[in-house]
Amino acid sequence: MEERNIAAPAYVYMMRCANGALYTGWTNDLLRRMRTHAGGKGAKYTRGFGGETLAYAELLEDKSAALRREAALKKYTKEEKEALAAGFDPARFVLLRPARPADAEAVLGIYSHYVLHSTASFLYQPPKLEDYRREMRTLCRRLPFFLAENALGQPLGYACAHPWRYGTGAYAWDTETTIYLAPEARRLGVGSMLYHALLAALCRQGYWNAYAVLADPNPASEAFHERFGFVCEGRQARCGLKNGWQGVSYWLMDLAPGRTDPPEAEPRAPLPGELAALAAQARRGAGWREMAGLEQPAEEKEQ
Ligand SMILES: CC(C)(COP(=O)(O)OP(=O)(O)OC[C@H]1O[C@@H](n2cnc3c(N)ncnc32)[C@H](O)[C@@H]1OP(=O)(O)O)[C@@H](O)C(=O)NCCC(=O)NCCS
């Protein structure tokens, strides 16, 4: 597949300074920029007045769009800026980015809830933090891993992929997808953003099949996967013992629709910057097929 040059995330934001003024700026990394302002190392202006809290943010298409929007915002009257700030809630502003091993605690915080309180995961106990961080380090070298958080830096959910079965030889083009949302972040569209980014990344890397293995029953996850176009390939009863016997269902997303020719090479690792760019596009509403350069299926075009 042809590698398309895709843009890095670019935000414009307004910071509420200690004197009540609103400072406008742009950045590629909103949370880091907020920490810089709060630490007194931001712009000269906020250093003077004390950068306090994020008052407003927008995610733009690329740096040039952010610079244009920043210039436009700077011309807004105080009332116009205040109106934008009044409609902004940092707890509901979603940020999507590639996860790093340093995010292991945040990821595990979400996953542990489902291990301890549901059959969505068949584990009895959450993995130990150090073990999980090590696993993430290995996974992130090879496969996409995305984290959603809000503008307060609170984790909302994650999606990642694992090797399918041996992950090598004849199975090299297959992968298993995983997604978990913090309970309070469900049904807000965050899962869809994460999955669009994940499937786009897997497809661009050269994977042909994405499998999801769901506890059976898991009506929310089934509806979610069905909505994406995953097809249920079968159900297995009585294969996991957790709060009684549980079954699983297997779901497939064809990442190489219509292709039968043998692939020329095994899937590649994510390219530097690629996952951040896909995350930004998914956050702005792009679909995974569009980001991977695939045709939209006819039924989706009609929606
Ligand atoms: C399954 C899960 C990842 C969905 O994520 P989400 O962010 O809540 O999903 P979205 O808001 O993006 O929903 C997208 C679509 O999926 C379907 N869907 C999602 N949750 C649903 C639910 N509880 N009931 C019915 N349909 C649902 C709907 O079609 C929805 O579109 P709509 O809101 O326009 O109707 C989330 O519910 C979750 O984390 N569940 C617990 C953990 C889990 O089971 N993970 C899967 C392990 S295989």
The ligand as a Tripos MOL2 file, in Angstrom:
@<TRIPOS>MOLECULE
LIG
   48    50     1     0     0
SMALL
NO_CHARGES

@<TRIPOS>ATOM
      1 C1        -17.6150   -2.0820   23.8000 C.3       1 LIG1
      2 C2        -17.0220   -0.7010   24.0520 C.3       1 LIG1
      3 C3        -15.5330   -0.7220   23.7370 C.3       1 LIG1
      4 C4        -17.7200    0.3150   23.1150 C.3       1 LIG1
      5 O1        -17.0850    1.5850   23.2290 O.3       1 LIG1
      6 P1        -17.9310    2.9450   23.2950 P.3       1 LIG1
      7 O2        -17.0280    4.0920   23.3140 O.co2     1 LIG1
      8 O3        -18.9190    2.8230   24.3970 O.co2     1 LIG1
      9 O4        -18.7000    2.8610   21.9010 O.3       1 LIG1
     10 P2        -19.1840    4.0880   20.9970 P.3       1 LIG1
     11 O5        -19.7870    5.1360   21.8650 O.co2     1 LIG1
     12 O6        -18.1020    4.4900   20.0820 O.co2     1 LIG1
     13 O7        -20.3690    3.3850   20.1840 O.3       1 LIG1
     14 C5        -20.3130    3.0600   18.7940 C.3       1 LIG1
     15 C6        -21.5020    2.1810   18.4330 C.3       1 LIG1
     16 O8        -21.3470    0.8990   19.0560 O.3       1 LIG1
     17 C7        -22.6500    0.4220   19.4700 C.3       1 LIG1
     18 N1        -22.6900    0.3330   20.9400 N.ar      1 LIG1
     19 C8        -21.7190    0.7260   21.8040 C.ar      1 LIG1
     20 N2        -22.1090    0.4580   23.0770 N.ar      1 LIG1
     21 C9        -23.3280   -0.0970   23.0070 C.ar      1 LIG1
     22 C10       -24.2570   -0.5650   23.9820 C.ar      1 LIG1
     23 N3        -23.9760   -0.5240   25.2940 N.pl3     1 LIG1
     24 N4        -25.4270   -1.0770   23.5600 N.ar      1 LIG1
     25 C11       -25.7350   -1.1200   22.2450 C.ar      1 LIG1
     26 N5        -24.9140   -0.6750   21.2600 N.ar      1 LIG1
     27 C12       -23.7280   -0.1750   21.6410 C.ar      1 LIG1
     28 C13       -23.6570    1.4410   18.9530 C.3       1 LIG1
     29 O9        -24.0200    1.0600   17.6460 O.3       1 LIG1
     30 C14       -22.8200    2.7160   18.9500 C.3       1 LIG1
     31 O10       -23.3020    3.6790   18.0750 O.3       1 LIG1
     32 P3        -24.4110    4.7420   18.6050 P.3       1 LIG1
     33 O11       -23.9180    5.2950   19.9000 O.co2     1 LIG1
     34 O12       -24.4610    5.7450   17.4820 O.co2     1 LIG1
     35 O13       -25.6740    3.9540   18.7610 O.co2     1 LIG1
     36 C15       -17.2670   -0.2260   25.5290 C.3       1 LIG1
     37 O14       -18.6380   -0.3720   25.8240 O.3       1 LIG1
     38 C16       -16.4720   -0.9950   26.5660 C.2       1 LIG1
     39 O15       -15.3470   -0.6380   26.8730 O.2       1 LIG1
     40 N6        -17.0860   -2.0500   27.1340 N.am      1 LIG1
     41 C17       -16.5120   -2.7980   28.2500 C.3       1 LIG1
     42 C18       -15.2320   -3.5320   27.8980 C.3       1 LIG1
     43 C19       -15.4510   -4.5190   26.7810 C.2       1 LIG1
     44 O16       -16.3930   -5.2970   26.7810 O.2       1 LIG1
     45 N7        -14.5250   -4.4600   25.8010 N.am      1 LIG1
     46 C20       -14.5670   -5.3320   24.6670 C.3       1 LIG1
     47 C21       -13.7960   -6.5410   24.9760 C.3       1 LIG1
     48 S1        -13.8650   -7.5890   23.5280 S.3       1 LIG1
@<TRIPOS>BOND
     1     1     2 1
     2     2     3 1
     3     2     4 1
     4     2    36 1
     5     4     5 1
     6     5     6 1
     7     6     7 2
     8     6     8 1
     9     6     9 1
    10     9    10 1
    11    10    11 2
    12    10    12 1
    13    10    13 1
    14    13    14 1
    15    14    15 1
    16    15    16 1
    17    15    30 1
    18    16    17 1
    19    17    18 1
    20    17    28 1
    21    18    19 ar
    22    18    27 ar
    23    19    20 ar
    24    20    21 ar
    25    21    22 ar
    26    21    27 ar
    27    22    23 1
    28    22    24 ar
    29    24    25 ar
    30    25    26 ar
    31    26    27 ar
    32    28    29 1
    33    28    30 1
    34    30    31 1
    35    31    32 1
    36    32    33 2
    37    32    34 1
    38    32    35 1
    39    36    37 1
    40    36    38 1
    41    38    39 2
    42    38    40 1
    43    40    41 1
    44    41    42 1
    45    42    43 1
    46    43    44 2
    47    43    45 1
    48    45    46 1
    49    46    47 1
    50    47    48 1
@<TRIPOS>SUBSTRUCTURE
     1 LIG1         1 GROUP 0 **** ****
